[in-house]
Amino acid sequence: HTVHDAVGEPLAVLDPRPAADRRRRVAELLDEVELPAGLAHQRVARLSGGERQRVALARALAAEPSVLILDEALASLDLRSRARVVDLLRRLQDRHRLGYVVVSHDLATVADLADEIVLLADGVVVERAAPDALLRDPRHPAARRTVEAARTEGRKLVGLHDFDKRFAKQFQQRKKRHRHAQATLFGVEQVGETGKRA
């Protein structure tokens, strides 16, 4: 499948229109997710992970949703690509007043995107809190283990001081931004990637 096929498919189902109109709309959607229109004829299989995630977002935006479910959407990306996609998600949220339900094992990303984190252990909700409250003072033992594991991993990647500064900066920025209704699901147990994005 080409990028045009992937993004155009929901348009063909939801809003049948002449081929020229569909091509125009695909180009607009690619622009929304900051991909060049010339990529439309590339095969999806040849794209980078970050580009594939942007194509998946363009497909989702074709339906003009009010809420997007992001199920391990960033799990396969490297740190730089992940940061760029998170920034894109913020811009799309502001532009379209989108709500996100984020299902992830990456606590740093979840904390950056969400107003509220719902922490699950063995399929049971064990803690529900704002990201800064959860990271500052986790109550449940599973929550404490999760937060400590995220901090340990983050310190390995960027160093303790920078990691803690990054969290503090994220929370300050998050408080300044206008948020729309969001909930985040975060499972304690690693179950692996749930599926490949086209």
GUNUDREN-874404 format. One line per 8 residues: number of its first residue (from 0); their letters; for each residue x, y, z of N, C-alpha, C. Coordinates in Angstrom, 2 decimals. Layout:
NUM = A = X,Y,Z,X,Y,Z,X,Y,Z  ...
END
This chain:
0 = HTVHDAVG = 0.83,-1.20,0.00,0.00,0.00,0.00,0.87,1.26,0.00  0.40,2.26,-0.70,1.08,3.55,-0.65,0.50,4.38,0.48  1.17,5.48,0.79,0.66,6.41,1.80,-0.71,6.94,1.37  -0.85,7.25,0.09,-2.15,7.73,-0.39,-3.24,6.69,-0.16  -2.95,5.42,-0.42,-3.93,4.35,-0.18,-4.32,4.30,1.29  -3.31,4.36,2.16,-3.56,4.22,3.59,-4.41,5.37,4.13  -4.06,6.60,3.75,-4.79,7.77,4.26,-6.13,7.93,3.54  -6.17,7.55,2.27,-7.40,7.72,1.49,-8.47,6.70,1.79
8 = EPLAVLDP = -8.09,5.55,2.35,-9.07,4.49,2.61,-10.23,4.94,3.50  -9.96,5.53,4.67,-11.10,5.97,5.49,-11.93,7.05,4.80  -11.29,7.88,3.98,-12.05,8.90,3.25,-13.03,8.24,2.28  -12.57,7.18,1.60,-13.42,6.49,0.64,-14.62,5.85,1.33  -14.42,5.39,2.56,-15.50,4.72,3.30,-16.45,5.74,3.93  -15.89,6.75,4.56,-16.70,7.69,5.35,-17.32,8.79,4.51  -16.63,9.19,3.46,-17.10,10.34,2.69,-16.69,10.17,1.22  -17.39,9.26,0.51,-17.03,9.02,-0.90,-17.06,10.33,-1.68
16 = RPAADRRR = -16.01,10.56,-2.42,-15.89,11.79,-3.20,-15.07,11.49,-4.44  -15.11,12.36,-5.44,-14.30,12.13,-6.64,-12.82,11.97,-6.30  -12.12,11.22,-7.14,-10.71,10.92,-6.88,-9.87,12.18,-6.71  -10.15,13.22,-7.50,-9.35,14.46,-7.40,-9.56,15.11,-6.04  -10.80,15.09,-5.55,-11.07,15.66,-4.22,-10.38,14.85,-3.13  -10.40,13.53,-3.30,-9.76,12.68,-2.30,-8.25,12.92,-2.28  -7.65,13.07,-3.46,-6.20,13.37,-3.51,-5.89,14.68,-2.80  -6.75,15.68,-3.01,-6.56,16.98,-2.34,-6.65,16.83,-0.83
24 = RVAELLDE = -7.65,16.05,-0.39,-7.84,15.88,1.06,-6.69,15.09,1.68  -6.18,14.08,0.97,-5.02,13.34,1.46,-3.83,14.27,1.62  -3.61,15.16,0.65,-2.51,16.13,0.74,-2.68,17.03,1.96  -3.93,17.47,2.22,-4.20,18.31,3.39,-3.90,17.56,4.69  -4.31,16.29,4.75,-4.07,15.50,5.96,-2.58,15.25,6.18  -1.85,15.01,5.10,-0.39,14.84,5.24,0.25,16.12,5.74  -0.24,17.26,5.27,0.26,18.55,5.74,-0.04,18.72,7.24  -1.24,18.28,7.66,-1.64,18.38,9.08,-0.63,17.66,9.99
32 = VELPAGLA = -0.14,16.50,9.52,0.79,15.72,10.34,2.25,15.98,9.95  2.45,17.06,9.17,3.78,17.54,8.83,4.60,16.54,8.01  3.92,15.93,7.05,4.58,15.09,6.05,4.44,15.77,4.69  5.47,15.71,3.85,5.38,16.34,2.53,4.39,15.60,1.63  3.67,16.36,0.82,2.68,15.77,-0.09,3.32,14.76,-1.04  4.58,14.97,-1.38,5.28,14.05,-2.28,5.43,12.64,-1.74  5.21,12.49,-0.42,5.32,11.16,0.19,4.11,10.29,-0.13  3.07,10.88,-0.69,1.82,10.15,-0.92,2.00,8.90,-1.76
40 = HQRVARLS = 2.97,8.90,-2.65,3.14,7.75,-3.56,4.21,6.77,-3.08  4.78,7.06,-1.90,5.74,6.12,-1.30,4.98,4.94,-0.69  5.63,3.79,-0.66,5.04,2.64,0.02,5.22,2.83,1.53  4.17,2.51,2.28,4.21,2.67,3.74,5.37,1.85,4.33  5.62,0.68,3.77,6.66,-0.20,4.31,8.05,0.42,4.23  8.23,1.41,3.38,9.56,2.03,3.22,9.77,3.24,4.14  8.76,3.60,4.89,8.85,4.79,5.75,9.55,4.48,7.06  10.05,5.52,7.71,10.62,5.37,9.04,9.50,5.18,10.06
48 = GGERQRVA = 9.85,4.79,11.28,8.85,4.60,12.32,8.06,5.87,12.61  8.76,7.00,12.69,8.09,8.28,12.95,7.14,8.66,11.83  7.57,8.39,10.57,6.70,8.70,9.43,5.46,7.81,9.44  5.63,6.55,9.79,4.48,5.65,9.85,3.47,6.11,10.90  3.98,6.57,12.03,3.06,7.05,13.06,2.30,8.28,12.58  2.95,9.13,11.81,2.28,10.31,11.26,1.22,9.90,10.23  1.51,8.87,9.45,0.51,8.36,8.51,-0.69,7.81,9.28  -0.43,7.08,10.38,-1.53,6.56,11.20,-2.37,7.71,11.77
56 = LARALAAE = -1.71,8.79,12.17,-2.44,9.96,12.67,-3.28,10.60,11.56  -2.70,10.70,10.37,-3.46,11.28,9.25,-4.70,10.44,8.95  -4.55,9.12,8.98,-5.71,8.22,8.78,-6.78,8.49,9.83  -6.35,8.62,11.09,-7.31,8.85,12.17,-8.00,10.20,12.02  -7.24,11.22,11.62,-7.82,12.56,11.46,-8.82,12.63,10.31  -8.72,11.71,9.36,-9.65,11.69,8.24,-11.10,11.55,8.71  -11.28,10.89,9.85,-12.63,10.69,10.40,-13.12,11.88,11.22  -12.28,12.91,11.36,-12.61,14.10,12.15,-13.09,13.74,13.56
64 = PSVLILDE = -12.26,12.99,14.30,-12.67,12.53,15.63,-12.57,13.63,16.67  -13.25,13.42,17.79,-13.07,14.31,18.94,-12.12,13.68,19.96  -11.96,12.35,19.90,-11.07,11.63,20.82,-10.27,10.62,20.01  -8.97,10.54,20.29,-8.12,9.52,19.69,-7.62,8.59,20.78  -7.62,7.29,20.50,-7.04,6.30,21.42,-5.65,5.97,20.89  -4.65,6.25,21.69,-3.25,6.01,21.32,-2.74,4.82,22.12  -2.79,3.64,21.53,-2.43,2.40,22.21,-0.99,2.04,21.87  -0.07,2.34,22.80,1.36,2.11,22.60,1.82,2.73,21.28
72 = ALASLDLR = 1.28,3.88,20.96,1.54,4.51,19.66,2.99,4.95,19.49  3.71,5.15,20.59,5.09,5.65,20.50,6.11,4.60,20.90  5.64,3.40,21.20,6.52,2.38,21.79,7.70,2.00,20.91  7.51,2.00,19.60,8.57,1.52,18.71,9.50,2.63,18.22  9.31,3.85,18.70,10.09,4.98,18.20,11.31,5.25,19.06  12.37,5.76,18.43,13.53,6.20,19.21,13.16,7.51,19.93  14.02,7.93,20.85,13.69,9.07,21.70,13.43,10.34,20.91  14.25,10.60,19.89,14.08,11.82,19.12,12.76,11.81,18.34
80 = SRARVVDL = 12.46,10.68,17.69,11.20,10.57,16.95,10.01,10.67,17.90  10.14,10.06,19.06,9.06,10.10,20.06,8.78,11.54,20.48  9.83,12.30,20.75,9.65,13.69,21.16,8.96,14.50,20.07  9.34,14.26,18.82,8.72,15.01,17.71,7.25,14.66,17.56  6.92,13.37,17.72,5.51,12.97,17.59,4.69,13.52,18.76  5.27,13.53,19.96,4.56,14.12,21.11,4.28,15.60,20.86  5.26,16.32,20.33,5.04,17.74,20.00,3.93,17.89,18.97  3.93,17.01,17.97,2.88,17.04,16.95,1.52,16.77,17.58
88 = LRRLQDRH = 1.44,15.80,18.47,0.17,15.49,19.14,-0.36,16.70,19.90  0.54,17.44,20.55,0.11,18.65,21.26,-0.47,19.68,20.30  0.23,19.88,19.17,-0.25,20.86,18.19,-1.60,20.45,17.61  -1.74,19.16,17.30,-3.02,18.68,16.77,-4.13,18.84,17.80  -3.79,18.61,19.05,-4.79,18.75,20.11,-5.29,20.18,20.21  -4.37,21.11,20.17,-4.75,22.52,20.25,-5.54,22.96,19.02  -5.13,22.47,17.85,-5.77,22.88,16.60,-7.18,22.31,16.46  -7.36,21.06,16.89,-8.63,20.37,16.65,-9.43,20.12,17.94
96 = RLGYVVVS = -8.92,20.60,19.07,-9.58,20.37,20.36,-9.80,18.87,20.60  -8.74,18.11,20.37,-8.81,16.67,20.51,-8.60,16.24,21.95  -9.26,15.16,22.33,-8.96,14.47,23.58,-8.17,13.21,23.24  -7.28,12.80,24.14,-6.49,11.59,23.93,-6.70,10.62,25.08  -6.84,9.35,24.75,-6.71,8.27,25.72,-5.41,7.57,25.36  -4.43,7.66,26.24,-3.10,7.12,25.96,-2.90,5.85,26.77  -2.68,4.75,26.08,-2.39,3.47,26.73,-0.91,3.19,26.51  -0.14,3.18,27.60,1.31,3.09,27.42,2.00,2.61,28.68
104 = HDLATVAD = 3.21,2.06,28.49,4.08,1.71,29.60,5.18,2.76,29.78  5.17,3.80,28.98,6.18,4.85,29.03,5.65,5.99,29.90  6.01,5.97,31.17,5.45,6.93,32.13,5.81,8.37,31.78  7.01,8.61,31.27,7.41,9.98,30.95,6.52,10.57,29.86  6.25,9.78,28.83,5.39,10.26,27.75,3.97,10.45,28.22  3.48,9.49,29.00,2.12,9.60,29.54,1.99,10.86,30.39  2.96,11.08,31.26,2.91,12.25,32.14,2.94,13.55,31.35  3.63,13.53,30.23,3.75,14.74,29.41,2.45,15.05,28.66
112 = LADEIVLL = 1.68,14.02,28.31,0.50,14.22,27.48,-0.80,14.33,28.28  -0.82,13.81,29.49,-2.11,13.60,30.17,-2.41,14.60,31.27  -3.69,14.77,31.52,-4.16,15.50,32.70,-4.29,14.57,33.88  -4.57,13.31,33.60,-4.80,12.34,34.66,-4.23,11.00,34.25  -3.63,10.30,35.19,-3.10,8.96,34.94,-3.91,7.97,35.77  -4.37,6.92,35.11,-5.04,5.81,35.78,-4.08,4.63,35.69  -3.57,4.20,36.83,-2.55,3.15,36.87,-3.22,1.81,37.13  -2.91,0.82,36.28,-3.48,-0.51,36.42,-2.41,-1.50,36.84
120 = ADGVVVER = -2.79,-2.45,37.71,-1.94,-3.58,38.06,-2.82,-4.82,38.03  -2.44,-5.80,37.23,-3.24,-7.02,37.07,-4.68,-6.71,36.68  -4.85,-5.68,35.84,-6.17,-5.35,35.34,-7.05,-4.59,36.30  -6.50,-4.17,37.43,-7.27,-3.45,38.45,-6.70,-2.04,38.60  -7.57,-1.04,38.71,-7.12,0.33,38.94,-6.58,0.42,40.37  -5.30,0.81,40.49,-4.69,0.92,41.82,-4.39,2.36,42.21  -4.37,3.25,41.22,-4.14,4.65,41.55,-4.63,5.53,40.40  -5.16,6.69,40.79,-5.66,7.65,39.81,-5.27,9.03,40.32
128 = AAPDALLR = -4.48,9.76,39.51,-3.98,11.04,40.00,-3.49,11.88,38.83  -3.33,13.17,39.09,-2.67,14.04,38.13,-1.21,13.60,38.01  -0.59,13.80,36.84,0.78,13.32,36.65,1.78,13.84,37.69  1.72,15.14,37.99,2.69,15.67,38.96,2.48,15.07,40.33  1.21,14.85,40.73,0.93,14.25,42.04,1.41,12.80,42.08  1.18,12.06,41.00,1.61,10.66,40.98,3.13,10.55,41.05  3.83,11.40,40.30,5.29,11.31,40.30,5.90,11.82,41.60  5.22,12.79,42.22,5.75,13.35,43.46,5.47,12.45,44.66
136 = DPRHPAAR = 4.25,11.86,44.69,3.85,11.12,45.88,2.97,9.93,45.52  3.54,8.91,44.87,2.74,7.72,44.55,2.33,7.00,45.83  1.07,6.57,45.90,0.55,5.98,47.13,0.62,4.45,47.13  0.16,3.85,46.06,0.10,2.39,46.00,1.49,1.81,45.76  1.81,0.65,46.36,3.14,0.05,46.13,3.46,-0.14,44.65  2.48,-0.55,43.86,2.72,-0.74,42.42,3.04,0.60,41.76  2.38,1.66,42.21,2.66,2.99,41.67,4.06,3.44,42.05  4.47,3.17,43.28,5.82,3.55,43.71,6.88,2.82,42.90
144 = RTVEAART = 6.65,1.52,42.65,7.60,0.75,41.85,7.67,1.29,40.41  6.52,1.63,39.86,6.46,2.13,38.49,7.19,3.46,38.35  6.95,4.36,39.29,7.59,5.67,39.24,9.09,5.53,39.42  9.52,4.70,40.34,10.96,4.51,40.57,11.62,3.89,39.35  10.95,2.92,38.72,11.50,2.30,37.52,11.63,3.33,36.39  10.63,4.20,36.24,10.69,5.22,35.20,11.82,6.20,35.47  11.99,6.57,36.73,13.07,7.51,37.07,14.44,6.87,36.85  14.57,5.60,37.22,15.84,4.90,37.04,16.20,4.82,35.56
152 = EGRKLVGL = 15.23,4.44,34.73,15.47,4.33,33.29,15.79,5.70,32.70  15.06,6.72,33.11,15.30,8.07,32.60,16.67,8.59,32.98  17.11,8.27,34.18,18.43,8.73,34.62,19.53,8.07,33.80  19.32,6.81,33.43,20.31,6.13,32.59,20.42,6.81,31.23  19.30,7.27,30.71,19.28,7.83,29.36,19.85,9.24,29.31  19.47,10.08,30.27,19.86,11.48,30.16,20.58,12.04,31.38  20.76,11.22,32.40,21.42,11.71,33.61,20.42,12.22,34.62  20.68,11.97,35.89,19.74,12.28,36.97,19.29,13.74,36.96
160 = HDFDKRFA = 20.23,14.66,36.93,19.88,16.08,37.05,19.01,16.53,35.88  19.43,16.18,34.66,18.66,16.58,33.48,17.29,15.93,33.46  17.22,14.68,33.89,15.94,13.97,33.89,14.95,14.64,34.84  15.39,14.94,36.05,14.49,15.58,37.02,14.10,16.98,36.56  15.05,17.71,35.93,14.72,19.03,35.39,13.69,18.91,34.27  13.82,17.85,33.44,12.90,17.66,32.33,11.48,17.45,32.86  11.34,16.61,33.90,10.01,16.40,34.48,9.44,17.71,34.99  10.25,18.47,35.71,9.77,19.73,36.28,9.33,20.68,35.18
168 = KQFQQRKK = 10.12,20.77,34.11,9.78,21.66,33.00,8.50,21.21,32.31  8.33,19.91,32.11,7.13,19.39,31.47,5.89,19.79,32.25  5.96,19.65,33.57,4.77,19.94,34.37,4.44,21.42,34.35  5.45,22.27,34.36,5.19,23.71,34.28,4.54,24.07,32.95  5.06,23.49,31.86,4.49,23.76,30.54,3.07,23.22,30.45  2.85,22.03,31.02,1.54,21.40,30.95,0.50,22.25,31.67  0.88,22.84,32.80,-0.06,23.66,33.55,-0.45,24.92,32.79  0.47,25.42,31.95,0.20,26.66,31.21,-0.71,26.42,30.01
176 = RHRHAQAT = -0.71,25.20,29.48,-1.50,24.92,28.28,-2.95,24.63,28.64  -3.85,25.07,27.78,-5.25,24.73,27.97,-5.44,23.28,27.57  -6.04,22.48,28.44,-6.22,21.07,28.17,-7.68,20.76,27.89  -7.89,19.71,27.14,-9.22,19.22,26.85,-9.37,17.89,27.57  -10.60,17.41,27.69,-10.87,16.21,28.48,-9.94,15.08,28.05  -9.17,14.59,28.99,-8.25,13.50,28.71,-8.23,12.53,29.87  -8.02,11.29,29.55,-7.71,10.30,30.57,-6.58,9.46,30.02  -5.77,8.94,30.89,-4.65,8.12,30.45,-4.68,6.81,31.20
184 = LFGVEQVG = -4.51,5.73,30.48,-4.41,4.41,31.09,-2.94,4.00,31.03  -2.44,3.53,32.13,-1.03,3.15,32.20,-0.93,1.83,32.94  -0.54,0.76,32.24,-0.43,-0.55,32.88,0.93,-0.75,33.50  0.96,-1.41,34.65,2.23,-1.64,35.34,3.02,-2.74,34.64  2.35,-3.79,34.21,3.07,-4.95,33.69,3.34,-4.80,32.20  4.56,-5.02,31.80,4.92,-4.90,30.38,4.31,-6.06,29.61  3.50,-5.74,28.62,2.89,-6.79,27.81,3.37,-6.74,26.38  4.23,-5.81,26.05,4.78,-5.72,24.70,3.92,-4.88,23.78
192 = ETGKRA = 4.41,-4.70,22.59,3.72,-3.87,21.60,2.47,-4.58,21.17  1.35,-3.88,21.13,0.07,-4.50,20.85,-0.21,-4.62,19.37  0.52,-3.94,18.52,0.26,-4.05,17.09,1.11,-3.08,16.31  1.30,-3.36,15.06,2.06,-2.48,14.19,1.12,-1.44,13.57  1.62,-0.23,13.44,0.83,0.82,12.78,1.18,0.85,11.30  0.18,1.11,10.50,0.44,1.21,9.06,0.90,2.60,8.72
END
